[in-house]
Amino acid sequence: MSKPVEITDSNFEEIINSDKPVLVDFWAEWCGPCKMIGPLVEELANEFEGKAIIGKVDVDTNPEVSAKFGIRSIPTLLVFKGGKIVDKQVGAVPKSVLSEKIEAQLA
């Protein structure tokens, strides 16, 4: 079973510059909506294994990355392709919405 990649201030650039699409979930332990979306992100990591990278950034322990992208409210999910943001979702949404955002970058 595949798990989301733990993304930190130090490995962030390396991960988002992958040749695969990357979904990054900005979250925190104390955030209620983040806990709702967490299991969905885990399922996506399984479903897109080998096709896309699904990762999580804990905003409390990785302030640099969070500040760089102006993350003010969580959960915020950013989709990167070729190191650039191509899509964004703020707040908890159904898994299908996130799936579609990743699928769109696989085409």
C-alpha atoms as one frame of an Amber mdcrd trajectory, in Angstrom:
protein
   0.000   0.000   0.000   1.376   3.370  -1.007   1.422   6.279   1.433   1.591
  10.008   0.727   5.160  11.300   0.591   6.172  13.451   3.535   7.247  16.746
   2.011   9.459  19.125   3.981  11.139  22.486   3.499  14.311  20.607   2.526
  12.956  18.104  -0.052  10.130  20.238  -1.510  11.893  21.519  -4.661  13.203
  18.074  -5.548   9.742  16.511  -5.267   7.725  19.130  -7.176  10.202  19.092
 -10.044   9.273  15.476 -10.765   8.348  14.479 -14.313   5.008  13.298 -12.841
   2.169  15.516 -11.592   2.432  16.224  -7.853  -0.492  16.838  -5.484   0.602
  18.557  -2.265  -1.722  18.620   0.745  -0.873  21.459   3.157  -2.270  20.395
   6.531  -1.809  20.501  10.320  -2.539  18.094  13.175  -5.010  20.514  14.828
  -7.051  21.183  11.668 -10.483  19.479  11.606 -11.107  19.673   7.827  -7.530
  18.390   7.271  -8.424  15.257   9.230 -11.466  14.766   6.983  -9.424  15.029
   3.790  -6.408  13.044   5.095  -7.845   9.568   4.356  -8.821  10.700   0.838
  -5.247  11.844   0.185  -4.040   8.413   1.354  -6.446   6.685  -1.070  -5.217
   8.915  -3.914  -1.619   7.931  -3.113  -2.640   4.309  -3.746  -4.732   4.976
  -6.830  -2.112   7.096  -8.574   0.929   5.065  -7.517   3.495   5.189 -10.319
   1.501   7.853 -12.206   1.580  10.846  -9.871   3.192  11.850  -6.580   0.865
  12.531  -3.672   2.464  14.337  -0.757   1.688  16.149   2.466   3.292  19.222
   4.049   2.764  19.809   7.771   2.507  23.622   7.880   3.595  23.749  11.535
   6.923  22.025  10.934   7.598  23.394   7.418   6.970  27.160   7.582   9.228
  28.045   4.615   7.252  26.145   1.981   3.936  27.292   3.472   5.065  30.936
   3.390   6.469  30.627  -0.130   3.047  29.689  -1.487   1.088  32.025   0.792
  -0.801  29.218   2.492  -3.247  31.027   4.799  -6.028  28.498   5.246  -5.766
  24.741   5.392  -6.318  22.299   3.964  -4.904  23.778   0.778  -4.043  21.341
  -2.007  -1.768  22.425  -4.822  -1.178  20.476  -8.033   2.232  20.917  -9.644
   3.427  19.886 -13.069   7.010  20.520 -14.133   7.609  22.427 -10.891   4.775
  24.929 -11.540   1.364  25.237  -9.871  -1.296  24.148 -12.364  -4.272  23.783
 -10.011  -5.345  24.687  -6.494  -8.042  23.641  -4.054  -8.711  25.314  -0.704
 -10.866  23.461   1.807 -12.168  19.925   2.072 -13.762  18.523  -1.098 -14.910
  15.080  -2.282 -12.183  12.732  -3.483 -13.567  12.836  -7.031 -12.688  16.544
  -7.281  -9.050  15.858  -6.372  -8.931  12.808  -8.659 -10.073  14.913 -11.601
  -7.414  17.549 -10.899  -4.698  14.870 -11.021  -6.204  13.077 -14.047  -6.232
  16.371 -15.979  -2.442  16.575 -15.587  -1.843  12.994 -16.737  -3.309  13.592
 -20.188
